[in-house]
Amino acid sequence: MRIALQCLAVVGLLGAASAPVHADQDLAVKKNCSACHFVDKRKYGPSFQQIAAKYADQKDAADKLAVKIRKGGTGVWGQDVMPPQPQVTVAESKALAKYILSVKPGEAK
């Protein structure tokens, strides 16, 4: 019985660890994206609306942005620098990228 309970606990932990991450503005705030980005206007970096518009026609945009969120980069927006965000997990970066790409002009999510 004890072994069965331990197995259930491990399965429960594994299930929680692999649960999908859903992003919205709350996760963007929690991960400090709002320190440099606003949804609808430029701050230190481009707005989420500007990013979504720039990448709208790229099929691999979410993957590109997820990598950029974690590793940082420069040159896409002139001299702007996106510092690396290693505290953002891979799952969170993918969810954040999908959220950012979902923001439409005139919309403040």
Jmol script that loads the backbone (N, CA, C; Angstrom):
load data "model"
ATOM      1  N   MET A   1       0.821  -1.191   0.000  1.00  0.00           N
ATOM      2  CA  MET A   1       0.000   0.000   0.000  1.00  0.00           C
ATOM      3  C   MET A   1       0.863   1.252   0.000  1.00  0.00           C
ATOM      4  N   ARG A   2       1.927   1.250   0.824  1.00  0.00           N
ATOM      5  CA  ARG A   2       2.805   2.417   0.920  1.00  0.00           C
ATOM      6  C   ARG A   2       3.488   2.686  -0.420  1.00  0.00           C
ATOM      7  N   ILE A   3       3.931   1.626  -1.096  1.00  0.00           N
ATOM      8  CA  ILE A   3       4.592   1.781  -2.395  1.00  0.00           C
ATOM      9  C   ILE A   3       3.599   2.356  -3.408  1.00  0.00           C
ATOM     10  N   ALA A   4       2.378   1.902  -3.360  1.00  0.00           N
ATOM     11  CA  ALA A   4       1.369   2.414  -4.287  1.00  0.00           C
ATOM     12  C   ALA A   4       1.142   3.909  -4.060  1.00  0.00           C
ATOM     13  N   LEU A   5       1.101   4.333  -2.809  1.00  0.00           N
ATOM     14  CA  LEU A   5       0.932   5.754  -2.512  1.00  0.00           C
ATOM     15  C   LEU A   5       2.129   6.565  -2.978  1.00  0.00           C
ATOM     16  N   GLN A   6       3.337   6.008  -2.805  1.00  0.00           N
ATOM     17  CA  GLN A   6       4.528   6.707  -3.264  1.00  0.00           C
ATOM     18  C   GLN A   6       4.511   6.846  -4.786  1.00  0.00           C
ATOM     19  N   CYS A   7       4.100   5.805  -5.481  1.00  0.00           N
ATOM     20  CA  CYS A   7       4.014   5.861  -6.947  1.00  0.00           C
ATOM     21  C   CYS A   7       3.006   6.912  -7.383  1.00  0.00           C
ATOM     22  N   LEU A   8       1.864   6.973  -6.710  1.00  0.00           N
ATOM     23  CA  LEU A   8       0.865   7.975  -7.042  1.00  0.00           C
ATOM     24  C   LEU A   8       1.398   9.384  -6.800  1.00  0.00           C
ATOM     25  N   ALA A   9       2.163   9.556  -5.729  1.00  0.00           N
ATOM     26  CA  ALA A   9       2.735  10.875  -5.434  1.00  0.00           C
ATOM     27  C   ALA A   9       3.722  11.288  -6.517  1.00  0.00           C
ATOM     28  N   VAL A  10       4.558  10.354  -6.950  1.00  0.00           N
ATOM     29  CA  VAL A  10       5.529  10.645  -8.003  1.00  0.00           C
ATOM     30  C   VAL A  10       4.813  10.971  -9.305  1.00  0.00           C
ATOM     31  N   VAL A  11       3.805  10.185  -9.660  1.00  0.00           N
ATOM     32  CA  VAL A  11       3.045  10.444 -10.879  1.00  0.00           C
ATOM     33  C   VAL A  11       2.384  11.812 -10.794  1.00  0.00           C
ATOM     34  N   GLY A  12       1.847  12.143  -9.637  1.00  0.00           N
ATOM     35  CA  GLY A  12       1.228  13.452  -9.446  1.00  0.00           C
ATOM     36  C   GLY A  12       2.223  14.580  -9.624  1.00  0.00           C
ATOM     37  N   LEU A  13       3.426  14.409  -9.085  1.00  0.00           N
ATOM     38  CA  LEU A  13       4.464  15.425  -9.236  1.00  0.00           C
ATOM     39  C   LEU A  13       4.904  15.556 -10.678  1.00  0.00           C
ATOM     40  N   LEU A  14       5.064  14.443 -11.352  1.00  0.00           N
ATOM     41  CA  LEU A  14       5.467  14.491 -12.750  1.00  0.00           C
ATOM     42  C   LEU A  14       4.396  15.143 -13.603  1.00  0.00           C
ATOM     43  N   GLY A  15       3.159  14.843 -13.313  1.00  0.00           N
ATOM     44  CA  GLY A  15       2.065  15.449 -14.062  1.00  0.00           C
ATOM     45  C   GLY A  15       2.030  16.953 -13.866  1.00  0.00           C
ATOM     46  N   ALA A  16       2.276  17.415 -12.647  1.00  0.00           N
ATOM     47  CA  ALA A  16       2.275  18.849 -12.385  1.00  0.00           C
ATOM     48  C   ALA A  16       3.451  19.527 -13.072  1.00  0.00           C
ATOM     49  N   ALA A  17       4.595  18.863 -13.118  1.00  0.00           N
ATOM     50  CA  ALA A  17       5.786  19.467 -13.717  1.00  0.00           C
ATOM     51  C   ALA A  17       5.649  19.598 -15.225  1.00  0.00           C
ATOM     52  N   SER A  18       4.900  18.708 -15.848  1.00  0.00           N
ATOM     53  CA  SER A  18       4.797  18.753 -17.295  1.00  0.00           C
ATOM     54  C   SER A  18       3.511  19.414 -17.783  1.00  0.00           C
ATOM     55  N   ALA A  19       2.752  19.987 -16.854  1.00  0.00           N
ATOM     56  CA  ALA A  19       1.506  20.651 -17.243  1.00  0.00           C
ATOM     57  C   ALA A  19       1.818  21.827 -18.164  1.00  0.00           C
ATOM     58  N   PRO A  20       0.973  22.058 -19.151  1.00  0.00           N
ATOM     59  CA  PRO A  20       1.224  23.172 -20.060  1.00  0.00           C
ATOM     60  C   PRO A  20       1.121  24.513 -19.341  1.00  0.00           C
ATOM     61  N   VAL A  21       1.889  25.462 -19.802  1.00  0.00           N
ATOM     62  CA  VAL A  21       1.856  26.811 -19.253  1.00  0.00           C
ATOM     63  C   VAL A  21       0.995  27.661 -20.176  1.00  0.00           C
ATOM     64  N   HIS A  22       0.055  28.383 -19.608  1.00  0.00           N
ATOM     65  CA  HIS A  22      -0.794  29.281 -20.383  1.00  0.00           C
ATOM     66  C   HIS A  22      -0.383  30.706 -20.049  1.00  0.00           C
ATOM     67  N   ALA A  23      -0.117  31.484 -21.068  1.00  0.00           N
ATOM     68  CA  ALA A  23       0.346  32.847 -20.835  1.00  0.00           C
ATOM     69  C   ALA A  23      -0.750  33.856 -21.111  1.00  0.00           C
ATOM     70  N   ASP A  24      -0.690  34.920 -20.372  1.00  0.00           N
ATOM     71  CA  ASP A  24      -1.517  36.088 -20.600  1.00  0.00           C
ATOM     72  C   ASP A  24      -0.743  37.253 -20.009  1.00  0.00           C
ATOM     73  N   GLN A  25      -1.364  38.373 -19.891  1.00  0.00           N
ATOM     74  CA  GLN A  25      -0.660  39.540 -19.390  1.00  0.00           C
ATOM     75  C   GLN A  25      -0.146  39.312 -17.968  1.00  0.00           C
ATOM     76  N   ASP A  26      -0.843  38.512 -17.173  1.00  0.00           N
ATOM     77  CA  ASP A  26      -0.392  38.244 -15.803  1.00  0.00           C
ATOM     78  C   ASP A  26       0.979  37.560 -15.786  1.00  0.00           C
ATOM     79  N   LEU A  27       1.184  36.586 -16.677  1.00  0.00           N
ATOM     80  CA  LEU A  27       2.483  35.920 -16.727  1.00  0.00           C
ATOM     81  C   LEU A  27       3.551  36.894 -17.230  1.00  0.00           C
ATOM     82  N   ALA A  28       3.198  37.737 -18.187  1.00  0.00           N
ATOM     83  CA  ALA A  28       4.149  38.728 -18.690  1.00  0.00           C
ATOM     84  C   ALA A  28       4.564  39.690 -17.572  1.00  0.00           C
ATOM     85  N   VAL A  29       3.630  40.065 -16.729  1.00  0.00           N
ATOM     86  CA  VAL A  29       3.954  40.931 -15.596  1.00  0.00           C
ATOM     87  C   VAL A  29       4.800  40.166 -14.582  1.00  0.00           C
ATOM     88  N   LYS A  30       4.400  38.937 -14.283  1.00  0.00           N
ATOM     89  CA  LYS A  30       5.129  38.112 -13.312  1.00  0.00           C
ATOM     90  C   LYS A  30       6.580  37.897 -13.740  1.00  0.00           C
ATOM     91  N   LYS A  31       6.804  37.755 -15.033  1.00  0.00           N
ATOM     92  CA  LYS A  31       8.158  37.505 -15.540  1.00  0.00           C
ATOM     93  C   LYS A  31       8.888  38.803 -15.891  1.00  0.00           C
ATOM     94  N   ASN A  32       8.298  39.935 -15.516  1.00  0.00           N
ATOM     95  CA  ASN A  32       8.907  41.254 -15.625  1.00  0.00           C
ATOM     96  C   ASN A  32       9.048  41.761 -17.058  1.00  0.00           C
ATOM     97  N   CYS A  33       8.257  41.234 -17.982  1.00  0.00           N
ATOM     98  CA  CYS A  33       8.274  41.729 -19.360  1.00  0.00           C
ATOM     99  C   CYS A  33       7.860  43.188 -19.401  1.00  0.00           C
ATOM    100  N   SER A  34       6.964  43.568 -18.485  1.00  0.00           N
ATOM    101  CA  SER A  34       6.436  44.932 -18.477  1.00  0.00           C
ATOM    102  C   SER A  34       7.474  45.964 -18.051  1.00  0.00           C
ATOM    103  N   ALA A  35       8.625  45.527 -17.604  1.00  0.00           N
ATOM    104  CA  ALA A  35       9.694  46.477 -17.292  1.00  0.00           C
ATOM    105  C   ALA A  35      10.170  47.176 -18.565  1.00  0.00           C
ATOM    106  N   CYS A  36      10.060  46.512 -19.703  1.00  0.00           N
ATOM    107  CA  CYS A  36      10.534  47.073 -20.978  1.00  0.00           C
ATOM    108  C   CYS A  36       9.469  47.143 -22.062  1.00  0.00           C
ATOM    109  N   HIS A  37       8.371  46.416 -21.910  1.00  0.00           N
ATOM    110  CA  HIS A  37       7.357  46.336 -22.962  1.00  0.00           C
ATOM    111  C   HIS A  37       5.973  46.678 -22.423  1.00  0.00           C
ATOM    112  N   PHE A  38       5.246  47.490 -23.185  1.00  0.00           N
ATOM    113  CA  PHE A  38       3.824  47.698 -22.951  1.00  0.00           C
ATOM    114  C   PHE A  38       3.072  46.901 -24.008  1.00  0.00           C
ATOM    115  N   VAL A  39       1.809  46.656 -23.786  1.00  0.00           N
ATOM    116  CA  VAL A  39       1.002  45.934 -24.760  1.00  0.00           C
ATOM    117  C   VAL A  39       0.793  46.781 -26.010  1.00  0.00           C
ATOM    118  N   ASP A  40       0.450  48.049 -25.808  1.00  0.00           N
ATOM    119  CA  ASP A  40      -0.018  48.861 -26.928  1.00  0.00           C
ATOM    120  C   ASP A  40       0.863  50.041 -27.332  1.00  0.00           C
ATOM    121  N   LYS A  41       1.961  50.269 -26.632  1.00  0.00           N
ATOM    122  CA  LYS A  41       2.868  51.344 -27.036  1.00  0.00           C
ATOM    123  C   LYS A  41       4.300  51.000 -26.629  1.00  0.00           C
ATOM    124  N   ARG A  42       5.208  51.629 -27.316  1.00  0.00           N
ATOM    125  CA  ARG A  42       6.627  51.396 -27.072  1.00  0.00           C
ATOM    126  C   ARG A  42       7.025  51.907 -25.686  1.00  0.00           C
ATOM    127  N   LYS A  43       7.859  51.154 -25.012  1.00  0.00           N
ATOM    128  CA  LYS A  43       8.454  51.598 -23.747  1.00  0.00           C
ATOM    129  C   LYS A  43       9.946  51.658 -24.009  1.00  0.00           C
ATOM    130  N   TYR A  44      10.730  50.741 -23.463  1.00  0.00           N
ATOM    131  CA  TYR A  44      12.155  50.651 -23.808  1.00  0.00           C
ATOM    132  C   TYR A  44      12.346  49.744 -25.008  1.00  0.00           C
ATOM    133  N   GLY A  45      11.449  48.811 -25.139  1.00  0.00           N
ATOM    134  CA  GLY A  45      11.431  47.906 -26.278  1.00  0.00           C
ATOM    135  C   GLY A  45      10.114  48.057 -27.007  1.00  0.00           C
ATOM    136  N   PRO A  46       9.939  47.346 -28.107  1.00  0.00           N
ATOM    137  CA  PRO A  46       8.705  47.440 -28.875  1.00  0.00           C
ATOM    138  C   PRO A  46       7.509  46.924 -28.072  1.00  0.00           C
ATOM    139  N   SER A  47       6.332  47.418 -28.434  1.00  0.00           N
ATOM    140  CA  SER A  47       5.110  46.938 -27.778  1.00  0.00           C
ATOM    141  C   SER A  47       4.816  45.514 -28.251  1.00  0.00           C
ATOM    142  N   PHE A  48       3.990  44.824 -27.492  1.00  0.00           N
ATOM    143  CA  PHE A  48       3.570  43.486 -27.915  1.00  0.00           C
ATOM    144  C   PHE A  48       2.833  43.564 -29.244  1.00  0.00           C
ATOM    145  N   GLN A  49       2.051  44.630 -29.441  1.00  0.00           N
ATOM    146  CA  GLN A  49       1.352  44.794 -30.712  1.00  0.00           C
ATOM    147  C   GLN A  49       2.339  44.935 -31.869  1.00  0.00           C
ATOM    148  N   GLN A  50       3.400  45.703 -31.678  1.00  0.00           N
ATOM    149  CA  GLN A  50       4.408  45.870 -32.725  1.00  0.00           C
ATOM    150  C   GLN A  50       5.097  44.541 -33.032  1.00  0.00           C
ATOM    151  N   ILE A  51       5.408  43.787 -31.989  1.00  0.00           N
ATOM    152  CA  ILE A  51       6.073  42.491 -32.177  1.00  0.00           C
ATOM    153  C   ILE A  51       5.145  41.552 -32.947  1.00  0.00           C
ATOM    154  N   ALA A  52       3.885  41.490 -32.525  1.00  0.00           N
ATOM    155  CA  ALA A  52       2.919  40.619 -33.198  1.00  0.00           C
ATOM    156  C   ALA A  52       2.779  40.988 -34.668  1.00  0.00           C
ATOM    157  N   ALA A  53       2.735  42.290 -34.967  1.00  0.00           N
ATOM    158  CA  ALA A  53       2.597  42.730 -36.352  1.00  0.00           C
ATOM    159  C   ALA A  53       3.836  42.372 -37.176  1.00  0.00           C
ATOM    160  N   LYS A  54       5.004  42.535 -36.597  1.00  0.00           N
ATOM    161  CA  LYS A  54       6.247  42.264 -37.322  1.00  0.00           C
ATOM    162  C   LYS A  54       6.380  40.788 -37.686  1.00  0.00           C
ATOM    163  N   TYR A  55       5.943  39.914 -36.796  1.00  0.00           N
ATOM    164  CA  TYR A  55       6.108  38.480 -36.998  1.00  0.00           C
ATOM    165  C   TYR A  55       4.841  37.790 -37.519  1.00  0.00           C
ATOM    166  N   ALA A  56       3.819  38.543 -37.857  1.00  0.00           N
ATOM    167  CA  ALA A  56       2.507  37.985 -38.207  1.00  0.00           C
ATOM    168  C   ALA A  56       2.555  36.940 -39.319  1.00  0.00           C
ATOM    169  N   ASP A  57       3.396  37.112 -40.305  1.00  0.00           N
ATOM    170  CA  ASP A  57       3.417  36.208 -41.461  1.00  0.00           C
ATOM    171  C   ASP A  57       4.477  35.112 -41.364  1.00  0.00           C
ATOM    172  N   GLN A  58       5.154  35.007 -40.242  1.00  0.00           N
ATOM    173  CA  GLN A  58       6.213  34.006 -40.093  1.00  0.00           C
ATOM    174  C   GLN A  58       5.679  32.783 -39.354  1.00  0.00           C
ATOM    175  N   LYS A  59       5.756  31.639 -40.008  1.00  0.00           N
ATOM    176  CA  LYS A  59       5.220  30.410 -39.418  1.00  0.00           C
ATOM    177  C   LYS A  59       5.977  29.991 -38.160  1.00  0.00           C
ATOM    178  N   ASP A  60       7.266  30.272 -38.099  1.00  0.00           N
ATOM    179  CA  ASP A  60       8.081  29.860 -36.956  1.00  0.00           C
ATOM    180  C   ASP A  60       8.284  30.989 -35.950  1.00  0.00           C
ATOM    181  N   ALA A  61       7.431  31.996 -35.994  1.00  0.00           N
ATOM    182  CA  ALA A  61       7.590  33.177 -35.148  1.00  0.00           C
ATOM    183  C   ALA A  61       7.582  32.826 -33.656  1.00  0.00           C
ATOM    184  N   ALA A  62       6.694  31.963 -33.218  1.00  0.00           N
ATOM    185  CA  ALA A  62       6.611  31.627 -31.795  1.00  0.00           C
ATOM    186  C   ALA A  62       7.909  30.987 -31.318  1.00  0.00           C
ATOM    187  N   ASP A  63       8.480  30.107 -32.125  1.00  0.00           N
ATOM    188  CA  ASP A  63       9.744  29.470 -31.742  1.00  0.00           C
ATOM    189  C   ASP A  63      10.879  30.484 -31.692  1.00  0.00           C
ATOM    190  N   LYS A  64      10.937  31.384 -32.682  1.00  0.00           N
ATOM    191  CA  LYS A  64      11.975  32.423 -32.703  1.00  0.00           C
ATOM    192  C   LYS A  64      11.876  33.319 -31.474  1.00  0.00           C
ATOM    193  N   LEU A  65      10.655  33.758 -31.169  1.00  0.00           N
ATOM    194  CA  LEU A  65      10.474  34.643 -30.029  1.00  0.00           C
ATOM    195  C   LEU A  65      10.770  33.944 -28.707  1.00  0.00           C
ATOM    196  N   ALA A  66      10.398  32.686 -28.599  1.00  0.00           N
ATOM    197  CA  ALA A  66      10.673  31.942 -27.367  1.00  0.00           C
ATOM    198  C   ALA A  66      12.179  31.874 -27.106  1.00  0.00           C
ATOM    199  N   VAL A  67      12.945  31.647 -28.150  1.00  0.00           N
ATOM    200  CA  VAL A  67      14.410  31.612 -28.014  1.00  0.00           C
ATOM    201  C   VAL A  67      14.921  32.998 -27.638  1.00  0.00           C
ATOM    202  N   LYS A  68      14.418  34.028 -28.312  1.00  0.00           N
ATOM    203  CA  LYS A  68      14.861  35.397 -28.032  1.00  0.00           C
ATOM    204  C   LYS A  68      14.535  35.798 -26.598  1.00  0.00           C
ATOM    205  N   ILE A  69      13.395  35.370 -26.085  1.00  0.00           N
ATOM    206  CA  ILE A  69      13.025  35.688 -24.708  1.00  0.00           C
ATOM    207  C   ILE A  69      14.071  35.132 -23.744  1.00  0.00           C
ATOM    208  N   ARG A  70      14.468  33.907 -23.940  1.00  0.00           N
ATOM    209  CA  ARG A  70      15.424  33.274 -23.014  1.00  0.00           C
ATOM    210  C   ARG A  70      16.866  33.696 -23.263  1.00  0.00           C
ATOM    211  N   LYS A  71      17.266  33.812 -24.522  1.00  0.00           N
ATOM    212  CA  LYS A  71      18.680  34.079 -24.829  1.00  0.00           C
ATOM    213  C   LYS A  71      18.998  35.540 -25.098  1.00  0.00           C
ATOM    214  N   GLY A  72      17.958  36.355 -25.377  1.00  0.00           N
ATOM    215  CA  GLY A  72      18.184  37.762 -25.681  1.00  0.00           C
ATOM    216  C   GLY A  72      18.608  37.948 -27.127  1.00  0.00           C
ATOM    217  N   GLY A  73      18.904  39.182 -27.489  1.00  0.00           N
ATOM    218  CA  GLY A  73      19.348  39.469 -28.846  1.00  0.00           C
ATOM    219  C   GLY A  73      19.333  40.951 -29.133  1.00  0.00           C
ATOM    220  N   THR A  74      19.758  41.298 -30.325  1.00  0.00           N
ATOM    221  CA  THR A  74      19.783  42.689 -30.759  1.00  0.00           C
ATOM    222  C   THR A  74      19.718  42.750 -32.275  1.00  0.00           C
ATOM    223  N   GLY A  75      19.410  43.933 -32.794  1.00  0.00           N
ATOM    224  CA  GLY A  75      19.428  44.133 -34.233  1.00  0.00           C
ATOM    225  C   GLY A  75      18.090  44.054 -34.923  1.00  0.00           C
ATOM    226  N   VAL A  76      17.108  43.441 -34.331  1.00  0.00           N
ATOM    227  CA  VAL A  76      15.793  43.320 -34.953  1.00  0.00           C
ATOM    228  C   VAL A  76      15.051  44.653 -34.898  1.00  0.00           C
ATOM    229  N   TRP A  77      15.251  45.397 -33.836  1.00  0.00           N
ATOM    230  CA  TRP A  77      14.566  46.665 -33.609  1.00  0.00           C
ATOM    231  C   TRP A  77      15.582  47.803 -33.528  1.00  0.00           C
ATOM    232  N   GLY A  78      16.511  47.826 -34.442  1.00  0.00           N
ATOM    233  CA  GLY A  78      17.547  48.863 -34.419  1.00  0.00           C
ATOM    234  C   GLY A  78      18.569  48.565 -33.330  1.00  0.00           C
ATOM    235  N   GLN A  79      18.828  49.534 -32.506  1.00  0.00           N
ATOM    236  CA  GLN A  79      19.831  49.378 -31.449  1.00  0.00           C
ATOM    237  C   GLN A  79      19.273  48.778 -30.165  1.00  0.00           C
ATOM    238  N   ASP A  80      17.976  48.509 -30.118  1.00  0.00           N
ATOM    239  CA  ASP A  80      17.379  47.915 -28.920  1.00  0.00           C
ATOM    240  C   ASP A  80      18.044  46.590 -28.592  1.00  0.00           C
ATOM    241  N   VAL A  81      18.251  46.361 -27.311  1.00  0.00           N
ATOM    242  CA  VAL A  81      18.832  45.105 -26.846  1.00  0.00           C
ATOM    243  C   VAL A  81      17.812  44.376 -25.989  1.00  0.00           C
ATOM    244  N   MET A  82      17.572  43.125 -26.323  1.00  0.00           N
ATOM    245  CA  MET A  82      16.726  42.268 -25.489  1.00  0.00           C
ATOM    246  C   MET A  82      17.666  41.467 -24.621  1.00  0.00           C
ATOM    247  N   PRO A  83      17.735  41.780 -23.307  1.00  0.00           N
ATOM    248  CA  PRO A  83      18.633  41.022 -22.441  1.00  0.00           C
ATOM    249  C   PRO A  83      18.116  39.601 -22.227  1.00  0.00           C
ATOM    250  N   PRO A  84      19.001  38.657 -22.005  1.00  0.00           N
ATOM    251  CA  PRO A  84      18.567  37.279 -21.744  1.00  0.00           C
ATOM    252  C   PRO A  84      17.707  37.209 -20.483  1.00  0.00           C
ATOM    253  N   GLN A  85      16.755  36.300 -20.502  1.00  0.00           N
ATOM    254  CA  GLN A  85      15.842  36.103 -19.379  1.00  0.00           C
ATOM    255  C   GLN A  85      15.911  34.645 -18.923  1.00  0.00           C
ATOM    256  N   PRO A  86      17.022  34.233 -18.314  1.00  0.00           N
ATOM    257  CA  PRO A  86      17.183  32.817 -17.951  1.00  0.00           C
ATOM    258  C   PRO A  86      16.209  32.334 -16.879  1.00  0.00           C
ATOM    259  N   GLN A  87      15.572  33.263 -16.152  1.00  0.00           N
ATOM    260  CA  GLN A  87      14.603  32.864 -15.134  1.00  0.00           C
ATOM    261  C   GLN A  87      13.286  32.405 -15.750  1.00  0.00           C
ATOM    262  N   VAL A  88      13.108  32.664 -17.030  1.00  0.00           N
ATOM    263  CA  VAL A  88      11.906  32.223 -17.742  1.00  0.00           C
ATOM    264  C   VAL A  88      12.165  30.811 -18.259  1.00  0.00           C
ATOM    265  N   THR A  89      11.315  29.883 -17.908  1.00  0.00           N
ATOM    266  CA  THR A  89      11.510  28.500 -18.355  1.00  0.00           C
ATOM    267  C   THR A  89      11.214  28.389 -19.851  1.00  0.00           C
ATOM    268  N   VAL A  90      11.620  27.286 -20.438  1.00  0.00           N
ATOM    269  CA  VAL A  90      11.350  27.043 -21.852  1.00  0.00           C
ATOM    270  C   VAL A  90       9.840  27.052 -22.101  1.00  0.00           C
ATOM    271  N   ALA A  91       9.086  26.371 -21.244  1.00  0.00           N
ATOM    272  CA  ALA A  91       7.623  26.320 -21.402  1.00  0.00           C
ATOM    273  C   ALA A  91       7.019  27.713 -21.267  1.00  0.00           C
ATOM    274  N   GLU A  92       7.505  28.491 -20.303  1.00  0.00           N
ATOM    275  CA  GLU A  92       6.990  29.850 -20.132  1.00  0.00           C
ATOM    276  C   GLU A  92       7.334  30.724 -21.337  1.00  0.00           C
ATOM    277  N   SER A  93       8.548  30.577 -21.867  1.00  0.00           N
ATOM    278  CA  SER A  93       8.937  31.404 -23.020  1.00  0.00           C
ATOM    279  C   SER A  93       8.075  31.077 -24.239  1.00  0.00           C
ATOM    280  N   LYS A  94       7.744  29.823 -24.427  1.00  0.00           N
ATOM    281  CA  LYS A  94       6.868  29.438 -25.541  1.00  0.00           C
ATOM    282  C   LYS A  94       5.471  30.004 -25.345  1.00  0.00           C
ATOM    283  N   ALA A  95       4.970  29.917 -24.118  1.00  0.00           N
ATOM    284  CA  ALA A  95       3.640  30.448 -23.823  1.00  0.00           C
ATOM    285  C   ALA A  95       3.618  31.968 -23.968  1.00  0.00           C
ATOM    286  N   LEU A  96       4.657  32.636 -23.500  1.00  0.00           N
ATOM    287  CA  LEU A  96       4.731  34.092 -23.640  1.00  0.00           C
ATOM    288  C   LEU A  96       4.794  34.495 -25.105  1.00  0.00           C
ATOM    289  N   ALA A  97       5.567  33.771 -25.895  1.00  0.00           N
ATOM    290  CA  ALA A  97       5.664  34.081 -27.332  1.00  0.00           C
ATOM    291  C   ALA A  97       4.297  33.951 -27.998  1.00  0.00           C
ATOM    292  N   LYS A  98       3.568  32.893 -27.678  1.00  0.00           N
ATOM    293  CA  LYS A  98       2.229  32.716 -28.258  1.00  0.00           C
ATOM    294  C   LYS A  98       1.296  33.838 -27.814  1.00  0.00           C
ATOM    295  N   TYR A  99       1.388  34.221 -26.552  1.00  0.00           N
ATOM    296  CA  TYR A  99       0.556  35.322 -26.060  1.00  0.00           C
ATOM    297  C   TYR A  99       0.889  36.619 -26.801  1.00  0.00           C
ATOM    298  N   ILE A 100       2.173  36.949 -26.891  1.00  0.00           N
ATOM    299  CA  ILE A 100       2.587  38.187 -27.558  1.00  0.00           C
ATOM    300  C   ILE A 100       2.099  38.201 -29.002  1.00  0.00           C
ATOM    301  N   LEU A 101       2.229  37.082 -29.688  1.00  0.00           N
ATOM    302  CA  LEU A 101       1.790  37.018 -31.083  1.00  0.00           C
ATOM    303  C   LEU A 101       0.273  37.098 -31.223  1.00  0.00           C
ATOM    304  N   SER A 102      -0.453  36.854 -30.150  1.00  0.00           N
ATOM    305  CA  SER A 102      -1.914  36.908 -30.204  1.00  0.00           C
ATOM    306  C   SER A 102      -2.464  38.323 -30.022  1.00  0.00           C
ATOM    307  N   VAL A 103      -1.618  39.252 -29.582  1.00  0.00           N
ATOM    308  CA  VAL A 103      -2.065  40.623 -29.324  1.00  0.00           C
ATOM    309  C   VAL A 103      -2.270  41.338 -30.647  1.00  0.00           C
ATOM    310  N   LYS A 104      -3.437  41.873 -30.847  1.00  0.00           N
ATOM    311  CA  LYS A 104      -3.801  42.551 -32.100  1.00  0.00           C
ATOM    312  C   LYS A 104      -3.780  44.071 -31.892  1.00  0.00           C
ATOM    313  N   PRO A 105      -3.530  44.837 -32.960  1.00  0.00           N
ATOM    314  CA  PRO A 105      -3.562  46.311 -32.854  1.00  0.00           C
ATOM    315  C   PRO A 105      -4.895  46.799 -32.299  1.00  0.00           C
ATOM    316  N   GLY A 106      -4.823  47.802 -31.459  1.00  0.00           N
ATOM    317  CA  GLY A 106      -6.028  48.358 -30.854  1.00  0.00           C
ATOM    318  C   GLY A 106      -6.569  47.553 -29.698  1.00  0.00           C
ATOM    319  N   GLU A 107      -5.857  46.526 -29.318  1.00  0.00           N
ATOM    320  CA  GLU A 107      -6.324  45.617 -28.277  1.00  0.00           C
ATOM    321  C   GLU A 107      -5.351  45.661 -27.122  1.00  0.00           C
ATOM    322  N   ALA A 108      -5.828  45.812 -25.940  1.00  0.00           N
ATOM    323  CA  ALA A 108      -4.996  45.766 -24.743  1.00  0.00           C
ATOM    324  C   ALA A 108      -5.443  44.574 -23.922  1.00  0.00           C
ATOM    325  N   LYS A 109      -4.693  43.472 -24.014  1.00  0.00           N
ATOM    326  CA  LYS A 109      -5.045  42.248 -23.283  1.00  0.00           C
ATOM    327  C   LYS A 109      -4.448  42.287 -21.902  1.00  0.00           C
TER     328      LYS A 109
END
end "model"
wireframe off; spacefill off
backbone 0.3
color backbone group
